[in-house]
Amino acid sequence: MKYTAALLAAASVVYAQQQAGEWQQCGGIDWTGATTCVSGTVCTEYNDYYSQCVPGAASPPSSLPRLGGVNTAGYDFSVATDGSFNGTGVSPPAAQYTHFTGEGANLFRIPFAWQLMTPTLGGPINETWFSNFYDKTVQAALASSPNSYVIVDLHNYARWNGEIIAQGGPTNDQFASIWTQLAQKYGTNERIIFGIMNEPHDIPDVATWVDSVQYVVNAVRGAGSQNFLLLPGSSWASAQAFPTEAGPLLVKVTDPLGGTSKLIFDVHKYLDSDNSGTHPDCTTDNVDVLTTLVSFLQSNGNRQAILSETGGGNTASCESLLGNELAFVKSSFPTLAGFSVWAAGAFDTTYVLTVTPFANGTDQPLWTTAIQPNLP
């Protein structure tokens, strides 16, 4: 069938009007706008509710769904901020995982002490402890729902017994060793995310720290892992410092898999007066800080971050302000892939930032008021 030049021209105008621009939404449940993209971009599905026009024909920036959940602490108990450790760890109650997934959570961050996993620096994993304790907890979290994700979190502040990785302390080889071993155990499970280090802080040379991060990324990929990797900055993984401190360097970290879709930035931000997470009252909702972070991520390759630690006390101020913060995180998907609050697990119900359920199965007020409404 032949078309006149006028008809073809008219058709092309209509088609152009229906095209979405670079980085604009192009699909998803209830989406009524353009579903085709301008030349040079591909309509890329993130989830059932959101597709976006991404330059080139690359894989989606992330196949992670919207995430929300809780840190289940215990195996990190007695890790000091200088990376020293003198404890034995405490197992988070396995029943918490089904409790929280039953309320909508789909993310659990399970921190551990480096010294528990590998008692000798750079040495082998303690198989007895791994099998009888840590892996049992990970499997309980995964089994709580087919949609649950677990962050395996090395909780040592970029240090071993007071010395900083590659800056007077453990070598990059020793740092990478724990992750190549964990890659052999978890590298085929797409629901396990590697949190390669909790809260690096007071790092003399941030560029050298970023080199250490790159070293681990390369080593983990060399071990066959295709897991998502959480890359932390400095200043306690601060979401506020990230755009001006470590972020401009971390965005240059490359992935041997190609692209950067499985390299997610790991950020923290509390809501109390000194951002320490040690006070029951909240003084900010962090929306301004997270808005700046989102802008930075979108301007640097449309990257993603997870707010893997945040939280507050069971107080009226935190119920309001944490609710605001988590609502912003939820609305900023996929740039902010999700959050996990601090903390439940082996903490009792009197801990200052506890979200551990009560013995009768009811939840802390903060969970019910601020967290649960913002879960996926």
Secondary structure, 3 states (H helix, E strand, C coil): CCCCHHHHHHHHHHHHHCEECCCCEEECCCCCCCCEECCCEEEEEEECCEEEEEECCCCCCCCCCCEEEEEEECECCCCCCCCCCCCCCCCCCCHHHHHHHCCCCCEEEEEECHHHHCCCCCCCCCHHHHHHHHHHHHHHHHHCCCCCEEEEEECCCCEECCEECCEECCCHHHHHHHHHHHHHHHCCCCCEEEECCCCCCCCCCHHHHHHHHHHHHHHHHHCCCCCCEEEECCCCCECCCCCCCCHHHHCCCCCCCCCCCCEEEEEECCCCCCCCCCCCCCCCCCHHHHHHHHHHHHHCCCCCEEEEECCCCCCHHHHHHHHHHHHHHHHCCCCEEEEEEEEEECCCCCCCCCCCCCCCCCCCHHHHHHHHHHCC
